[in-house]
Amino acid sequence: MSLQLGTLEEMILIILLMKDETYGVEIAKEYKNQIGQSISLPAIHVVLKRLEKKGFVSSRMGESTPERGGKGKRMYQATNKGYEVAQEIQHARTKIWSTIPKLYFSVA
């Protein structure tokens, strides 16, 4: 497939792969848990739209809830194509990391 993703796109795609289906706020929470940094909802939504345009993510409108004033949440999930590209990236990273001589990892 060999499509490239930016680091933020990759991280959000991996978070989507961890879950069956999720939405922006939950992605932000998981990003904070996994990466240790906050990310804004607008940044997440920009990335989700890019990933959806590339076919790596699909979305649908969820049910309306009284807490949201009758509005539904947009729910996202990774597609098979998203899984394949994430797997390809992971394989490429593992391959290149395996070429680093072990002496660089010596801790004094």
TORKOL-4160 file (C-alpha; in steps of 0.2 Angstrom, whole numbers, padded with zeros to 4 digits, m for minus):
108
<pt num="1" X="0000" Y="0000" Z="0000"/>
<pt num="2" X="0015" Y="0011" Z="0005"/>
<pt num="3" X="0005" Y="0027" Z="0009"/>
<pt num="4" X="0013" Y="0038" Z="0021"/>
<pt num="5" X="0006" Y="0046" Z="0037"/>
<pt num="6" X="0011" Y="0060" Z="0048"/>
<pt num="7" X="0015" Y="0055" Z="0066"/>
<pt num="8" X="m0001" Y="0063" Z="0073"/>
<pt num="9" X="m0011" Y="0053" Z="0060"/>
<pt num="10" X="m0002" Y="0037" Z="0064"/>
<pt num="11" X="m0005" Y="0039" Z="0083"/>
<pt num="12" X="m0023" Y="0043" Z="0081"/>
<pt num="13" X="m0025" Y="0028" Z="0069"/>
<pt num="14" X="m0017" Y="0017" Z="0081"/>
<pt num="15" X="m0029" Y="0023" Z="0095"/>
<pt num="16" X="m0044" Y="0019" Z="0083"/>
<pt num="17" X="m0037" Y="0002" Z="0081"/>
<pt num="18" X="m0037" Y="m0001" Z="0100"/>
<pt num="19" X="m0056" Y="0002" Z="0100"/>
<pt num="20" X="m0071" Y="m0004" Z="0091"/>
<pt num="21" X="m0078" Y="0013" Z="0089"/>
<pt num="22" X="m0075" Y="0029" Z="0097"/>
<pt num="23" X="m0077" Y="0048" Z="0096"/>
<pt num="24" X="m0066" Y="0064" Z="0098"/>
<pt num="25" X="m0066" Y="0066" Z="0117"/>
<pt num="26" X="m0062" Y="0048" Z="0120"/>
<pt num="27" X="m0048" Y="0049" Z="0107"/>
<pt num="28" X="m0041" Y="0064" Z="0116"/>
<pt num="29" X="m0041" Y="0055" Z="0133"/>
<pt num="30" X="m0033" Y="0040" Z="0126"/>
<pt num="31" X="m0020" Y="0051" Z="0117"/>
<pt num="32" X="m0016" Y="0059" Z="0134"/>
<pt num="33" X="m0015" Y="0042" Z="0143"/>
<pt num="34" X="m0004" Y="0034" Z="0129"/>
<pt num="35" X="0007" Y="0049" Z="0124"/>
<pt num="36" X="0007" Y="0059" Z="0140"/>
<pt num="37" X="0002" Y="0075" Z="0131"/>
<pt num="38" X="m0014" Y="0084" Z="0128"/>
<pt num="39" X="m0021" Y="0087" Z="0111"/>
<pt num="40" X="m0035" Y="0098" Z="0106"/>
<pt num="41" X="m0052" Y="0092" Z="0099"/>
<pt num="42" X="m0050" Y="0103" Z="0083"/>
<pt num="43" X="m0033" Y="0095" Z="0079"/>
<pt num="44" X="m0041" Y="0078" Z="0082"/>
<pt num="45" X="m0055" Y="0081" Z="0070"/>
<pt num="46" X="m0044" Y="0088" Z="0056"/>
<pt num="47" X="m0034" Y="0072" Z="0057"/>
<pt num="48" X="m0049" Y="0061" Z="0057"/>
<pt num="49" X="m0056" Y="0070" Z="0042"/>
<pt num="50" X="m0039" Y="0067" Z="0033"/>
<pt num="51" X="m0039" Y="0049" Z="0038"/>
<pt num="52" X="m0057" Y="0047" Z="0032"/>
<pt num="53" X="m0053" Y="0055" Z="0015"/>
<pt num="54" X="m0038" Y="0042" Z="0013"/>
<pt num="55" X="m0050" Y="0028" Z="0017"/>
<pt num="56" X="m0041" Y="0023" Z="0033"/>
<pt num="57" X="m0056" Y="0028" Z="0044"/>
<pt num="58" X="m0075" Y="0028" Z="0043"/>
<pt num="59" X="m0088" Y="0037" Z="0053"/>
<pt num="60" X="m0106" Y="0038" Z="0056"/>
<pt num="61" X="m0117" Y="0049" Z="0067"/>
<pt num="62" X="m0122" Y="0041" Z="0083"/>
<pt num="63" X="m0138" Y="0042" Z="0092"/>
<pt num="64" X="m0144" Y="0059" Z="0100"/>
<pt num="65" X="m0142" Y="0061" Z="0118"/>
<pt num="66" X="m0151" Y="0073" Z="0131"/>
<pt num="67" X="m0134" Y="0078" Z="0138"/>
<pt num="68" X="m0129" Y="0084" Z="0121"/>
<pt num="69" X="m0145" Y="0094" Z="0118"/>
<pt num="70" X="m0152" Y="0081" Z="0106"/>
<pt num="71" X="m0137" Y="0080" Z="0095"/>
<pt num="72" X="m0127" Y="0064" Z="0091"/>
<pt num="73" X="m0109" Y="0061" Z="0092"/>
<pt num="74" X="m0099" Y="0057" Z="0076"/>
<pt num="75" X="m0092" Y="0040" Z="0079"/>
<pt num="76" X="m0076" Y="0034" Z="0071"/>
<pt num="77" X="m0068" Y="0017" Z="0068"/>
<pt num="78" X="m0053" Y="0011" Z="0058"/>
<pt num="79" X="m0055" Y="0002" Z="0042"/>
<pt num="80" X="m0047" Y="m0013" Z="0035"/>
<pt num="81" X="m0036" Y="m0002" Z="0024"/>
<pt num="82" X="m0032" Y="0008" Z="0040"/>
<pt num="83" X="m0026" Y="m0008" Z="0048"/>
<pt num="84" X="m0016" Y="m0013" Z="0034"/>
<pt num="85" X="m0007" Y="0004" Z="0032"/>
<pt num="86" X="m0003" Y="0004" Z="0051"/>
<pt num="87" X="0004" Y="m0014" Z="0050"/>
<pt num="88" X="0015" Y="m0009" Z="0035"/>
<pt num="89" X="0021" Y="0006" Z="0045"/>
<pt num="90" X="0025" Y="m0004" Z="0060"/>
<pt num="91" X="0034" Y="m0017" Z="0050"/>
<pt num="92" X="0045" Y="m0004" Z="0042"/>
<pt num="93" X="0049" Y="0004" Z="0059"/>
<pt num="94" X="0054" Y="m0013" Z="0066"/>
<pt num="95" X="0065" Y="m0017" Z="0051"/>
<pt num="96" X="0074" Y="m0001" Z="0052"/>
<pt num="97" X="0076" Y="m0002" Z="0071"/>
<pt num="98" X="0083" Y="m0019" Z="0069"/>
<pt num="99" X="0098" Y="m0012" Z="0059"/>
<pt num="100" X="0104" Y="m0001" Z="0073"/>
<pt num="101" X="0120" Y="m0008" Z="0081"/>
<pt num="102" X="0117" Y="m0014" Z="0099"/>
<pt num="103" X="0132" Y="m0004" Z="0106"/>
<pt num="104" X="0121" Y="0012" Z="0104"/>
<pt num="105" X="0109" Y="0005" Z="0118"/>
<pt num="106" X="0123" Y="0002" Z="0131"/>
<pt num="107" X="0119" Y="0010" Z="0147"/>
<pt num="108" X="0133" Y="0015" Z="0158"/>
